């Protein structure tokens, strides 16, 4: 049985949580394969807003297994808070939530290291969410990390102490003003570890292998977006994991030849949180309108997102890197009311017009070249059928399909799971 992937194709915040929630009914297992609580997946249904940070977005569906894979980094404190909110909503997660023993754990000192590192950079800061993600992945690749399976061992606290002491020495080296009470942080951390230990730990690669043999359907859920990939994103303004399709193989233990459909999610425009290049960014009334109407604030950090026109050069690149088979367009409703829409179809780069993403897309090197299209005035939020779409929206979608050579099979016209049009 093939494993389908669901990925963000921009700089994150594309609306993956909603689409996983919409698609979950078709799958037996929802598996998160990378990232940590720096990701926030927002789901809206039955008039309520739900925000998840580490737990897979299928958790609200009964009878579905939700796996936190080995490629994920887990902050036990944040994880416990997520569980507490699920309990408040009477979600029985104990039978359905599974944790890979090979997933790495974020320590309190990882967060402190993150803050110290970012503070030391001054104006050159990356725009970290300060959740300790980068330092945890650094320990993972440096072979110093603590994994979920380690906390089942009797002497794991000795390993913890050695690593925390090392982190404190590194924090002192940065010589920046980071105030903290480690004893207080550790009290909450160890209490949260006990909650984590009450969940089901599994050897997730074997679990998924056997599930495939039984013919169970699996949806792998990514976090962040392709342009934040550690290898293929706008480095160094990226996250610390592989957010692209390849990350699903390493983050879950799935063989490449087991990948089936690759659903690529993008907004009808472009947003970015934090620092880094953004060729189509708007600083005018149009950009302000996108942010206000689209409620463009981070689910995890609350930070305002930078907004701009859709960048097809970057989107085409993400489709190629991921092998996208189906596209899903989010927030088409946000563009309602614009008389004219712009789509970046190529860049002017070193005096030439190019259609591929070059090594450096800083504003001094790249100038977007736009195609203008007629906008639509209709309110899309009550529409349920593709036949109800205004002609300019249909033309916009067909233009994108032609440029990207991939079908757009789903169009989201609002935050609720019901506001989803299948084409």
HELIX and SHEET records of a PDB file:
HELIX    1   1 UNK A   16  UNK A   23  1                                   8    
HELIX    2   2 UNK A   24  UNK A   26  5                                   3    
HELIX    3   3 UNK A   76  UNK A   88  1                                  13    
HELIX    4   4 UNK A  108  UNK A  121  1                                  14    
HELIX    5   5 UNK A  122  UNK A  124  5                                   3    
HELIX    6   6 UNK A  133  UNK A  141  1                                   9    
HELIX    7   7 UNK A  148  UNK A  152  5                                   5    
HELIX    8   8 UNK A  156  UNK A  174  1                                  19    
HELIX    9   9 UNK A  182  UNK A  197  1                                  16    
HELIX   10  10 UNK A  204  UNK A  213  1                                  10    
HELIX   11  11 UNK A  226  UNK A  228  5                                   3    
HELIX   12  12 UNK A  245  UNK A  252  1                                   8    
HELIX   13  13 UNK A  256  UNK A  258  5                                   3    
HELIX   14  14 UNK A  285  UNK A  293  1                                   9    
HELIX   15  15 UNK A  312  UNK A  322  1                                  11    
HELIX   16  16 UNK A  332  UNK A  335  5                                   4    
HELIX   17  17 UNK A  386  UNK A  388  5                                   3    
HELIX   18  18 UNK A  391  UNK A  404  1                                  14    
SHEET    1   A10 UNK A 200  UNK A 202  0                                        
SHEET    2   A10 UNK A  97  UNK A 100  1                                        
SHEET    3   A10 UNK A  65  UNK A  68  1                                        
SHEET    4   A10 UNK A  29  UNK A  32  1                                        
SHEET    5   A10 UNK A 218  UNK A 221  1                                        
SHEET    6   A10 UNK A   3  UNK A   8  1                                        
SHEET    7   A10 UNK A 259  UNK A 267  1                                        
SHEET    8   A10 UNK A 326  UNK A 330  1                                        
SHEET    9   A10 UNK A 408  UNK A 412  1                                        
SHEET   10   A10 UNK A 420  UNK A 422 -1                                        
SHEET    1   B 2 UNK A  41  UNK A  45  0                                        
SHEET    2   B 2 UNK A  48  UNK A  52 -1                                        
SHEET    1   C 2 UNK A  73  UNK A  74  0                                        
SHEET    2   C 2 UNK A 104  UNK A 105  1                                        
SHEET    1   D 2 UNK A 270  UNK A 272  0                                        
SHEET    2   D 2 UNK A 306  UNK A 308 -1                                        
SHEET    1   E 3 UNK A 310  UNK A 311  0                                        
SHEET    2   E 3 UNK A 340  UNK A 349  1                                        
SHEET    3   E 3 UNK A 352  UNK A 354 -1                                        
SHEET    1   F 3 UNK A 310  UNK A 311  0                                        
SHEET    2   F 3 UNK A 340  UNK A 349  1                                        
SHEET    3   F 3 UNK A 366  UNK A 374 -1                                        
END                                                                             
